[in-house]
Amino acid sequence: MNADWIDLIEKMRQGSVRALSRLVSRVENRDPGWMEAMQQIYPLSGQARLIGITGSPGAGKSTLTNGMARELVSKGFKVGIIAVDPSSPFSGGSLLGDRVRMKDLWDLDEVFIRSMATRGALGGLNQSARDVANLLDAFGKDFVLIETVGVGQDEVEVVRAADLVLVVCVPGQGDGVQALKAGIMEIADIFVVNKADREGAEELFLDIQSMLDMDSNQDKPRPPVLRTTANQNQGLPELVVSVLDLLKSSRHRQAWKKIRIREELIGLLEKQLTGWIKDQWEKDGDLEKAVRQIERRERDPYSIVRERLDHLMQNMRKDDPSGKR
Amino acid sequence: MTEKKIRVLVAKPGLDGHDRGAKVIAYSLRDAGFEVIYSGLRQTTDSIIRAAIQEDVDVVGLSILSGAHLTLTRRVAEGLKAQGADEVVLLVGGVIPDEDIPTLREIGVKEIFTSGTSVNQVVESIKKHVHHNSPKEAGQ
């Protein structure tokens, strides 16, 4: 590992916010050496609880995160926040505006806010968000709040990795329960009906309750449904108390933990392999050739991928000293 | 496999309440492929510095229409330096009288954009200044 990685890790351990922030960037960018760096950082982590906050766009997730973080700080906790926003698939750019709604936290030493763009599919938001959470954990945060829009597989994966998941719903988005995508309802540990001062909040509350009545999954404790009006700080102390209580009990999460670790291992390997395969294929120029062939309909994608796979396996056997060769 | 993105903080220090210009710039920079952190109106210089550090941005763009550009910009420049982040490219846009431009440059502002600047100019200047910085980083 390079000296500058070691230097940054050392400074982070001494409490430098700047060093932490640089580490986050370099890990997010997958700078050479990032895995060795995370290897050093991982043993320092393991204390923080990870809370995922998800819901449809405009549900008030950032405002809610702001209120929760402020509440947690007032109880003496240190809080890290990862605010995820989508990257444009066209320009690759993104507008990260969640800080606007976190005014109460701007000047608190206990809070570190980091905005993250989803970047390309190959970037693997899921894994890099976990890495950043590990970094904040190692830095000494007691809680890491990850907020992300609950659309798209990758975003759901991010909150799935959390110790506790809040699903935020708001009245006035049609049938509130229908609007929640499959896969999101199932991961909720707490439902929050935000903007509870608005018309339709009571119906939404009842909708969620009746949906939970119909839930046949008996293994999981029934998630509480709480009302908040985050921009007026209504219901937030109660929400935080509920979060802390659930974290204390969190029975079902024990079984879940192994699944998470398994997913993380496979995910990490997958990302590394995919990147390597793509690099190799691009480097030897065969990828472009294959694209041209398929474009002209001289070849089909299936046989090309099978060929490539054979080629990779052969190379692996050659490299393996215990191999037959 | 590294994928470095240019990160830009667009901030509005001080007391003026007009952020149309800042938002137009923020959208355009996003469309140019940057990761843009927009932090909202009426920020203190201290919270701008904190945001720049936490977000590890390459560029801080201040939008100032209030007439207080010298004081506010100096505070941000000094704050970044105090945090060891003086390589962050500082840009200022807004209503800036010509006679203040030399002073802003002395403070450390890399480019000053007054009204009439095209969005393209801003994009190009960010690319130029960040690339100017990056060889240092690449030599790690």
Chai-1 contact restraints between the chains, C-beta under 6 A:
chainA,res_idxA,chainB,res_idxB,connection_type,confidence,min_distance_angstrom,max_distance_angstrom,comment,restraint_id
A,D4,B,Q140,contact,1.0,0.0,6.0,A-B,restraint_1
A,V17,B,I53,contact,1.0,0.0,6.0,A-B,restraint_2
A,R18,B,I53,contact,1.0,0.0,6.0,A-B,restraint_3
A,R18,B,Q83,contact,1.0,0.0,6.0,A-B,restraint_4
A,S21,B,I53,contact,1.0,0.0,6.0,A-B,restraint_5
A,S21,B,Q54,contact,1.0,0.0,6.0,A-B,restraint_6
A,S21,B,D56,contact,1.0,0.0,6.0,A-B,restraint_7
A,R22,B,D56,contact,1.0,0.0,6.0,A-B,restraint_8
A,S25,B,D56,contact,1.0,0.0,6.0,A-B,restraint_9
A,N29,B,T2,contact,1.0,0.0,6.0,A-B,restraint_10
A,N29,B,K4,contact,1.0,0.0,6.0,A-B,restraint_11
A,R30,B,M1,contact,1.0,0.0,6.0,A-B,restraint_12
A,R30,B,T2,contact,1.0,0.0,6.0,A-B,restraint_13
A,D31,B,T2,contact,1.0,0.0,6.0,A-B,restraint_14
A,S91,B,D31,contact,1.0,0.0,6.0,A-B,restraint_15
A,S91,B,G33,contact,1.0,0.0,6.0,A-B,restraint_16
A,G92,B,G33,contact,1.0,0.0,6.0,A-B,restraint_17
A,G93,B,R30,contact,1.0,0.0,6.0,A-B,restraint_18
A,G93,B,G33,contact,1.0,0.0,6.0,A-B,restraint_19
A,G93,B,F34,contact,1.0,0.0,6.0,A-B,restraint_20
A,S94,B,R30,contact,1.0,0.0,6.0,A-B,restraint_21
A,S94,B,E35,contact,1.0,0.0,6.0,A-B,restraint_22
A,L95,B,A26,contact,1.0,0.0,6.0,A-B,restraint_23
A,L95,B,R30,contact,1.0,0.0,6.0,A-B,restraint_24
A,L95,B,V36,contact,1.0,0.0,6.0,A-B,restraint_25
A,L96,B,I37,contact,1.0,0.0,6.0,A-B,restraint_26
A,G97,B,Y38,contact,1.0,0.0,6.0,A-B,restraint_27
A,R99,B,S39,contact,1.0,0.0,6.0,A-B,restraint_28
A,V100,B,G40,contact,1.0,0.0,6.0,A-B,restraint_29
A,W106,B,S47,contact,1.0,0.0,6.0,A-B,restraint_30
A,D107,B,S47,contact,1.0,0.0,6.0,A-B,restraint_31
A,F112,B,Q54,contact,1.0,0.0,6.0,A-B,restraint_32
A,I113,B,Q54,contact,1.0,0.0,6.0,A-B,restraint_33
A,S115,B,I37,contact,1.0,0.0,6.0,A-B,restraint_34
A,A117,B,E35,contact,1.0,0.0,6.0,A-B,restraint_35
A,G275,B,M1,contact,1.0,0.0,6.0,A-B,restraint_36
